[in-house]
């Protein structure tokens, strides 16, 4: 990845255009190149970004975030489970959201491109 000070710029100028192109190529986005996508999170090193449906890039300041139907429940779980390793923490947050939010159900797919650091 680029140096830390250039990471947000890299997300806006390189990653987002590539994501938009991939969404269009694979039928996720409408034919309109300005059509919105979905919310998603991107972690790069210790930095976490929330990409909104209109492709705005926001850097998460507190080190964790959640999106979707059970995001508030997941945020609560993430806040109190800081002591466990990241993969187990993510799974526990999803399980809490699944238990308490009717719109959250398995299966979940996790993609770790490199080993997650604590």
C-alpha positions in Angstrom: 0.0 0.0 0.0 1.0 3.6 -0.4 2.5 5.6 2.5 0.0 6.3 5.4 -0.5 9.9 4.5 -1.5 9.0 0.9 -3.7 6.0 1.8 -7.0 7.9 1.6 -6.0 9.5 -1.7 -5.1 6.0 -3.0 -8.5 4.7 -1.9 -10.3 7.6 -3.7 -8.2 7.7 -6.9 -7.3 4.1 -7.4 -9.4 1.6 -5.4 -12.8 3.2 -5.9 -12.5 3.5 -9.7 -11.4 -0.2 -9.8 -14.3 -1.2 -7.6 -16.8 0.7 -9.7 -15.4 -1.0 -12.8 -15.6 -4.4 -11.2 -19.2 -3.8 -10.1 -20.2 -2.9 -13.6 -18.3 -5.7 -15.2 -19.9 -8.3 -13.0 -23.5 -6.9 -13.0 -23.6 -5.5 -9.5 -24.0 -1.9 -10.6 -26.5 -0.6 -13.1 -25.4 0.4 -16.6 -25.0 4.0 -15.4 -21.4 4.6 -14.4 -22.7 6.9 -11.6 -25.1 4.3 -10.2 -24.6 3.6 -6.5 -23.1 0.4 -5.1 -23.5 -1.1 -1.7 -21.8 -0.2 1.6 -18.7 -2.2 2.4 -15.6 -2.0 4.6 -12.0 -2.1 3.5 -9.1 -2.7 5.8 -5.6 -1.8 4.8 -3.0 -2.5 7.4 -4.3 -0.8 10.6 -6.5 1.5 8.6 -10.2 0.8 8.1 -12.4 2.6 5.6 -16.2 2.5 5.2 -17.3 2.9 1.6 -20.8 4.3 1.3 -23.4 3.4 -1.3 -22.4 6.5 -3.3 -18.7 5.5 -3.1 -17.7 8.1 -0.6 -14.7 7.0 1.4 -14.7 7.5 5.1 -11.8 6.6 7.4 -12.9 4.9 10.6 -11.3 6.6 13.6 -12.0 4.1 16.4 -10.6 1.0 14.6 -13.8 -0.9 14.0 -17.1 -0.5 12.2 -20.1 -2.4 11.1 -22.7 -2.1 8.3 -26.0 -3.7 7.4 -29.2 -4.6 9.2 -27.6 -5.4 12.5 -24.8 -2.9 12.5 -25.8 -1.3 15.9 -25.7 -4.7 17.6 -22.5 -5.6 15.9 -20.9 -2.3 16.9 -21.8 -3.0 20.6 -20.3 -6.4 20.4 -17.1 -5.1 18.8 -16.8 -2.4 21.4 -16.9 -4.8 24.4 -14.9 -7.6 22.8 -11.7 -5.7 22.3 -9.8 -8.4 24.2 -10.3 -11.2 21.7 -8.4 -11.8 18.5 -9.9 -10.0 15.3 -11.3 -13.1 13.5 -13.1 -14.3 16.6 -14.3 -10.8 17.4 -15.8 -10.4 13.9 -17.6 -13.7 14.1 -18.9 -12.9 17.6 -20.2 -9.6 16.4 -22.1 -11.3 13.5 -23.5 -13.9 15.8 -24.8 -11.2 18.2 -26.4 -9.4 15.3 -27.9 -12.6 13.9 -29.4 -13.4 17.3 -30.9 -10.0 17.8 -31.7 -8.6 14.4 -34.3 -10.4 12.2 -32.5 -9.3 8.9 -29.2 -10.9 9.7 -28.6 -14.5 8.8 -25.9 -16.9 7.8 -24.0 -17.8 5.7 -21.2 -15.3 6.1 -18.0 -15.3 4.0 -14.8 -14.0 5.4 -12.0 -12.9 3.1 -8.6 -12.4 4.8 -5.9 -11.5 2.2 -3.2 -11.6 4.9 -3.0 -12.7 8.4 -4.9 -10.2 10.6 -2.8 -8.6 13.3 -4.2 -8.0 16.7 
